[in-house]
Amino acid sequence: MTDREANRRITLIEKRADMTDKAFHAHWSGPHAEIARDLPGLVWYVQNHVQNVLWPQGQEVRHLGIAEIAFRDPKDIFHRIDGWARVDELRKDEGRFLSARYGCWTHAHDAPVLPSQRRIVVQFGQPTGDSADKVRRRIADQAAWIATEFPCHVEDCIGGSPDVLDDPPGCFLFVELPATGDIGSLMSNGLAPLRDLGVSAIAHVVHAEAKRLPIDLTLTAP
């Protein structure tokens, strides 16, 4: 663990092979959310339902869901789930709609921004070697440029390897989009430079559903 405190958890979710995409989204959004949103101390629970992959072009959608959770006390993120009275119910329900999940502890630098329903979530691989700091700076610089047009934020993955991913993520970039309208400038000037950083990167278009948000937190909508 670094000196930055984990204040979020992001989980990538694969659906059961015998389910349709529609059935997966319906179960995760409905019955599963009704259980998970009752975690004690939970103040942030956002489901990102993946619609398609922007790039790499032609890549099959592997993870249909990207979940975000946070607790009022960030330290609770390490023990709230395993010590919860309904954890067995939660785990049993997971078997009804998912085949695998891969969680990652993250650190969000800035105060949360109210998620829009239409978002882009970019997952970057872990930079290594002498270029690692340069890659992180370039992502931060591009996020700052994007933020002049669209609300966005970066969350760094911290601590050990997240579960059993062959290519563990290094960070996530969340971009909040308007419900309608052209995003050509974002694609060509904001996101395109991030495809050539020397690390793996997957840009997902998602439909976000906020299942739990703090009522006492000042949020700004895109």
N, C-alpha and C positions, 0 to 999 in steps of 0.2 A: 504494500500500500504506500502511496506517495503521501506528501504532506497535505495534499488536497483531500478534503473529506468527500466521500461518496454521498451524494444527496438525491440520487435517482437510481432507478433500475430500468433498463430497457431489455425486453425479451422478444426474440424472434421466434415465430410460431409457424410450424408446418402442419397442414391439415392431415387428417386420416386419409389414407389412400382410397378407401371405399366411399368417401363423401364427395358430393359435388361442392364446387366453390360456394354456391349459393347457400347450401346447408351449413357449411362451415361458418360463414359470416353470420348467418341467422342465429346459430347456437352460441357463438362467442359473444355476440352483441346482446343476446337475450338472457337465457338461463345462466350462462357462466358469469356474466357481468353482475347479475343479481346476487350471486354468492360473493364474488371477489370484492365488490364495492363496499362490503361491510367489514373489511379488515379494520381492526381498531387503530386509530391514529392516522388512517389513510387520508391524505388531503389532495392527492393528484392521481387520477386514473384515467388515462386517455387510450382508447383503442384506435390504432391506425389500420384500416382495412385496405390492403394493397390492391389496387386496380390494375396496374401494369408497370412494367419497367421501362424507363426512358432510355437508359443506357447502362450497360452495353446493349446495343441494339440486337434484338433477336434472342436475348437471354430469357430462358424460361423462368417464370415466377416461382421461386423456391419457397419463400416465406410469405404466406398470405396475410399474416398478422404481425404487427409491431406494437407491443404494449409498453406503456410508460407508467411507472408508479413512483410516488414519493410520499413520505410521511412528515407530519408536523415536526417531529424531532428526527433529523437525518440518521441518528444512531440507531433508531428503531428499524431501519431498513434491513439490518443484518439479522434480526431475530423475530420480527413480528409474524412472519408467515409460518415458520416452523413451530412457534409456540402458540399459535391461534387454535381456539377450540374447534373451529370448523375446517381445519386443514385437511382432514381425511375426506370430508365432503368435497372440498375444492379439488383435491387430487383425483378423486373418483370421477368427478365431472370432466376433468381434463381428458380422461381416456375416452370420453364420448365424442370428442371432436378433433383432437390433435394427435399427431404421431410423434412429434419431437418439439422441444423448446430449448432455446439457448439464451441464457441470461447474462447480462453484462452490467457491472457496477459502473456508474458514470458520475461525472461532476459537471453540473451546469454552472457556467460562470455568472450569468445574469439572472435577474428575476424572471420568472416564467411569463411568457406572452400567451394571451388567450389563443388557443389553437383554432384556426379556421377549419371549416369542414373539408376544404380542398387544400392539400398540402403536398410538398415534395419532401421526402426523407432520403437523404443520401448517406449511405453507409460506406465509410472509408476503411481500408485495411490498416494494420498497424505499421507505421513507418519504422524502418530500422537503419542502422549504420550512420554514416556521417551526414546523410541528407535528412535525417529524421526531423531535426529542428527546423530546417528550411521548409519541409513539407507542411509542418504544423503552422508556420508563419504564413505560408501561402493560403492555406485554408482559412485562417483567421482574417487575412487581408481581403479575400474574396467574400467572406461572410459580411465584413464591414461594408463592402461595395454593394452587395445585395440588399443590405439593411437600409440603404438610401432609397430603395424602391419598394421593398417588401419586408415585413417583419421576419426576422430569422434569428436563430441562435445555434451555437455549437455545444455539444456535450462530449467531453473527453472520456474515453474508457480508461479506468484506472484499476490498480490492483493486479491480481493474477489473471491467468488465462480464463476467459469466460466459458465455463463448462467444457465442451468437447468440440469446439469449432476448429476446423483445419486452418482457416484463415481468420484469426480473431480480429474483430473491428478495433480500429484505433480511435475513431470518433464518429459522431453522427451530426449531420447538419439538417436542421428543420427549417423549411421555408413556408411561410403562411401566404396563401394565394387568395385573391378575390374569388367570389363564387363564379363569376364569368369574366371574360375579357382576355385580351391577347397577352401572352407571356413570352413573346418572341425575344424581347430584349433580355429578359432573364435567362432564357436558354442560351442565347448566343454570346452575351457579354458576362453573365454572372456565373452560369454553371459550366459552360463549355471549357473554360480554362482549367477546371478541376478534373477533367478527364485524363490529363497528361501529367500527373504528379509523380508517377513511378510507383504508385500503390494501387491495389485493387479498389474499385469504387462501383457501387450500384446505386442508381437513382430511381427511387420508387415514387410513383404517383399514388396517393392514398386518399381515402375518405376517412376523416377523423370523427370519432364520437367521444365526447367528454362524459364519462360515467361518474366522476367525482372531481370537483374543483373546489378550492378553498373559497369560502364566502367572504373572508376578511383579507383577501389579497388584492391589491390594486393591479388590474390587468388592462391591457390595451388590445383592442381588436384591430385586425388589418383593414 
